[in-house]
Amino acid sequence: MARSSVSLDQLRDYVYCSMLYYWKDVVGIRGEKAPRTTLELASESVRQAWRIYADRPDTRMAEAVMMVWRTWLAREGVDGDDVLKGLAGYAQAMASILQGFESGRVRKADGSRYKQPRMSRQFTKIARSSGVPALAGELDRKLLPALRAVKVDHPLFGPYSVADAFTDSLRMAERLGTPAEAPQREAILAVEAKVQVRVGGWVLPAVADMLVIDDAGETPPSVFVEVHDYEFGSAPLARTVGRDLRLIAAVHMEPLEGGNLSFGAVSGVTYRHIRSGWTHRRRMAPGGRLTHVLEAALRGIQEGVYVPMFLTDLSRCETCLMKTPCFNPGGLDALEALAPGLASRAQAVGESVRVVAAGLSAGERKQLFGVLRRLAEELASRDGLTSDLPGAVAVMGRALQPVGA
Ligand code: SF4
């Protein structure tokens, strides 16, 4: 189905894996119906903390994150102080274990350092002996039902508890809290601002993670758009960040028509990798070849072009929420996975032909079929014949034949 608008989140899904977009936004298997995962708790608490950070002049990001967790617990009637003490104890114990690895005090048998301490046996051994897994289990029993969250595996180091989410949210906040990294609070114009992106005849509803005033002397002020990336692992290379379609879309952002928020030109984009605290700021102008890539992705969405990631790279599929429909345990539906939508489109065409044919006389059916055949020949002579059109014409022809002819 042709679409005239698409959100930035949908665009990101489409570029990540077009099948992910297909299942979520075409078939309608909505992620939000699923309960929150423990992995989402960490990033969600930091997202919410940005608002508090922007609104309260004396609040550090780590304090803002604590306030978010306290609010969540209070809303669910959990004894906040007691539980927060447990969570803070877990975070402290984890920090001190990790500190041993990061300082080089704990090393491999050959004397080298661990690159991913949390994935090592040594880490598991030390953590067990200090009792942190037992504490995490105890907190999970209380907090998973209260927060309506499900425990999932971290893509790098396995089972991920609520206490791990709390610990990571604090670590992220601390990395963002250093003066060099934090955006100037007084310059923040809006957090999670509803905006629109105008590109190539498309208008996309989008959310700007943050708008930071660049030149307050202009009316309305020009802004830098912040793109907040909560992806796991280390920060991307600076030279690849500029190719992120979210950054390209960001320079095409403008205030929502009829909305309350007003800002002028977008002077550039600040990319923020939240888990590492790494930022990359660049002045950018609309236009350029990557704008065409953005338009090509939008065209792909409009034309229903889907290429499953599992054909080339299974690693993304392992942690994908849409693993179940893609790898249907009852047997992969080849039509749906490799040509998504074809099964339902074929059914719709068959049904339409039946309806049209029912109202036609034998002479009209013959005439219509003749016109269709001529149309296919004409398209073929102009290189405009799609490979499945002859098949479709044959199906129409059969359906238009009088019964028994
Ligand atoms: S399981 Fe793989 S192919 Fe399917 S939507 Fe997820 S990433 Fe794409």
Residues whose N, C-alpha, C, O or C-beta is under 5 A from the ligand:
A	BS01	SF4	C17 M19 L20 P308 M309 F310 R316 C317 C320 M322 K323 C326
